[in-house]
Amino acid sequence: MKCYTPVIYKGLSPCKPNAIKSAVLQSEQVQYVIKQLAKEMGESPDIIQEEAMEILDEMGHRMQLGAVRFFAFTLSKIFKQLFQRVCVNEEGMQRLQHAIQEHPVVLLPSHRSYVDFLMLSYLLYTYDLALPVIAAGIDFLGMKIVGELLRRAGAFFMRRSFGGNRLYWAVFAEYVKTMLRSGYAPIEFFLEGTRSRTAKTLTPKFGLLSIVMEPFFKREVFDTYLVPISISYERILEESLYAYELLGVPKPKESTSGLLKARRILSDNFGTIHIYVGQPVSLRTLASGRISRCPYNLVPRHLPQKPSEDIQEFVSDVAYKMELLQIENMVLSPWVLVAAVLLQNLPAMEFELLIEKTLWLKGLTQTFGGFIEWPDNLCAKKAVLSGLTLHSNIAGLVDGHVVLNDKGVEDGAVGEIVFRHALAVLMCATYRNQLLNVFVRPALVAVALQMAPSFRKEEVYSCFNFLRDVFSDEFIFFPGISLKDFEEGCFLLTKCDAIQTSQQEIYPTDKGSGTVSFLSAMFRPFVEGYQLIFRYLSKEMKEAFTEKQFIPAVRNFVFQLLEKGSTQCYEALSSDMQKNALSALVQLGAVKKKKTPNGFTYNVNQEAVGKILDMFDARIPVQKPVAARL
Amino acid sequence: VAEGAGVIEPGEKEAQGWPCHSTAPCQEVVATWGLVSSPRQELLKWNGWGYNDSKFIFNKKGQAEFTGKRYRLGGMVLPTFKEWIEKTFGASLEHKTTSRASLNVNDVPPPIVNEEFLQDLRATKISYSQDAEDRVFRAHGHCLHEIFVLREGMFKRIPDIVVWPVCHEDVVKIVELACKHNLCIIPFGGGTSVSSALECPEEEKRMIISLDTSQMNRILWIDEKNLTACVEAGIVGQDLEKQLAESGFCTGHEPDSMEFSSLGGWVATRASGMKKNIYGNIEDLVIHIKMVTPRGIVEKNCQVPRMSTGPDIHHFIMGSEGTLGVVTEVTIKIRPVPEYQKYGSVVFPNFERGVACLREVAKQRCAPASIRLVDNAQFQFGHALKPQVASIFTSFLDGLKKFYITKFKGFDPNILCVATLLFEGDREKVLQHEKQVYDIATKFGGLAAGEDNGQRGYMLTFVIAYLRDLGLDYYVIGESFETSVPWDRVLDLCRNVKERIVRECKEKGVQFAPLSTCRVTQTYDAGACVYFYFAFNYRGISDPIHVYEQIERAAREEILANGGSLSHHHGVGKLRKRWMKESISDVGLGMLRSVKEYVDPNNIFGNKNLL
């Protein structure tokens, strides 16, 4: 048996999971809320205390070394079956090892698959590091044995939403903070809140992050390390599941039998996983000079306190910063480049041309700071071919041309054909998407160049700014630094000779027109998709509606257009894009979001949406479908 | 180190040529004030702490020794001290840096002289001096940077003249003259300030008068019926206690600087004494204050224990740090000298338990005259100052004690911490009280550790200021600072501030880990006073004072972020001014400013402290 003696936090006061639970229950924080609720509801505190105990039991982990060993053993078998290799940056693991001893650590991995936290725990175990306790969605509990096993491997569970339940919030927050303060184990959770179905980084959720930051704000710990971790998959286990889900075919509930069925995929090959453990970021350093200390000094620390505005802003900034760090260290496989090229050249692309374009895109990506896994001696042809082999479910080589693998039922109905094609496009897009956050700044400058009525800097910038606002939920931008983003975009474009800038003007070079049009084509699905969705909202949605009504309705609308052939924008079928577009309108003030007893309802301000559409339409020549096919 | 102050050691010699022209007592004097003062420079170090004859040295055998006969430690050899200093600071006896041997008079900035004022002053017969040494001596307190300047450089601005009033009326005359000629007055008591309060503002163009209160040192009367005494503000703590003791009384106010600091200084800085649990802090002790301001004299019309007449004007005066006027006479509470005193100490397995015990003691309101909890580093520090034991028997006993605590009771010598206790009162009650406190300590895992350890703990606070001078000779600089904090934040604050110091040192390129240690030094109902010592070896750093100040500032930031106060008893001075607004809010600062503007519109008391 492996000898497992992880390094531990220097200030650790060792304790058993049950001791933590009772400490949480007896804590001033939880007791305070219990008393408050008892008073408000006229119930005996004992009953509420019991309720709190139940919550804790439902939530709490029971980390046991036996379960961990069992997991490690099984996982190593399964992982070996599924993946060719797992690559880890060793120096990152060493840094992590130091960090764990010094201060409480919060691990913030990207979230693309359920494999994420299994793999991370396995990895830490292998490197003799303290196993993290993981905030996982409570739907796992539905999986009978696995749920329990996960719990014993250190997972603790949170309900997806508990905004209204003060007791739950108090117990949960205190549980997390107690583990953090005592240095019991690193805490792990996903900033994105859920698995990204599109492989694009999702905008961060702030709740858990603000909980783990609070002990520092209250100076209960000297510092807290935040460790961004980027986990990149050459092929994502759930890829087809995601595509179905995005198209509105409901996601199967997690169940153990479902997992057993997933055994089928065990015979499949999912390529390489890259795990990059980022530099631990000191929360103290981030906060220095930013946080007014007064609010925390004037109220007893155990009272629940709504974070002040500057705290909220700070939490949000940190969340974005961490996600940008994740993005920076994502590893891109050659297939990602292939997918990006292929999507611009559907339905079929000559193999040699694809290789040539892929190689060109590799150079561009590297200029933009993308981190591509492409061995020095590997020739382009081999790289593309191996990508095609690994992803044979998405695309294949037919008569010297690469085509999407969208053939299902021969001669199906029109609707069926559209659905099959959409499925293939969305799966392919999942890989292209991995490039987008690296490309988004220069690419939006490129799009802005085409949109703007002239090459004058202010006009290009105002277009860029508009796009950045519209896509604020689609891509990750650090809040409030539009100009800096613009300058970075311009700088990168200048670096690859695509544009030239003078005092007043920005214009594409002759040599760079190819790059500029490639970049804007790369983001065209989003520009067109948003326009479709906006158009639908401005024309059809006169009454108040809920998100549940909106998604199928807009999907229908796009579907019909695709059937008629009046658009080629298959990606507009993605519920992810639809939600993002709606929330962008909310942020731009063109849609009013209201809280009602049955959730949120939306009201469209037609005029305002129309105005936003004008900004797109008046300035962007919408490509005819025929032209796009060429 | 401690509060503002005055200095006079009852000289054994006769008075010699002390420049004191006016000898007539201004008021009827009850107590004897026969102690004749000699110029303080003759008794005290000009470039360090305390008496000339008392200091730490390394003798020919390379062992540490404390010279002089004034302290219990005097003449004793400290066998483990050298090793401790080498281990703690990475300092070496071979690397020595020495201070200038004496003041170079040529470096001293020439005085600004207002001849008309001098003429008027001569007419009053108040003694004065424009001598360079007299002026430099009153240009500073005892902050590290001030001592460093004395050893290696020169102040940019120092007082232009020193005056020695001998009574309240003299002060009135001096303040009137200063107002008439628009000059600046900086009151000077014992000179033990550790807040840069005595430093002259560089940009001050007016003549600066250092008003030395040391000649106003009489007890004017003692009222046994009400247990009060009226005392001139220049009297130094130890003289006050000695003279009161002759009548069987004491004030019980014992700041660590009480050998040198003055009554007026205590009032001006809101001082706190070691035995405040019995006697109270200065604000609890003071019954009546007389202060001379540019507007006139401020005082109350009666000497009562409490009055409801609007905000207490005493609270404008206490903590005003010489910005409003000169405190000349104070009526202070006195108590009969206690019958019995007993030291004690308790060992705790760790600091957390110790703090929990102190909190419980405070909760039960049974704190002895003094109770302090030192952390492990300070415990070891204290241990290093243990004198050579005379007999084999004592050393055998020490070994046995150590064995019992570490091996039998399982205390980790690198984690355990010690509380020192001082009980005072009549014998029976002291013993009762002692039992009560030890019983509480037992509940928190504490073990009684003897009187000797307790006593040594208190001695440490008196000699630690001398230690800094020794450190300075070997590239080690250090300082102490303090704060007050609610009970629930004590542990977090102690841990974070110590850690911050260690971190900042590392970041600033300090080669060897610093000494960063604290003690909980006072307990209150709602919180505690925490005292930090911080020192490091600065070899390899080109501008140690700057680095030192950055680290000290960071430590203060850390204290504030942890919910601690800007100061518990050292005061603000100029050192901590930058945080005043944050500490008392804009409006609060405005309130203080408006008082200053009314009382001293022309900024005669221009030391620029506090506001």
Boltz contact constraints between the chains, C-beta under 6 A:
constraints:
  - contact:
      token1: [A, 219]
      token2: [B, 492]
      max_distance: 6.0
  - contact:
      token1: [A, 219]
      token2: [B, 496]
      max_distance: 6.0
  - contact:
      token1: [A, 219]
      token2: [B, 561]
      max_distance: 6.0
  - contact:
      token1: [A, 219]
      token2: [B, 562]
      max_distance: 6.0
  - contact:
      token1: [A, 220]
      token2: [B, 492]
      max_distance: 6.0
  - contact:
      token1: [A, 222]
      token2: [B, 496]
      max_distance: 6.0
  - contact:
      token1: [A, 222]
      token2: [B, 499]
      max_distance: 6.0
  - contact:
      token1: [A, 293]
      token2: [B, 561]
      max_distance: 6.0
  - contact:
      token1: [A, 297]
      token2: [B, 563]
      max_distance: 6.0
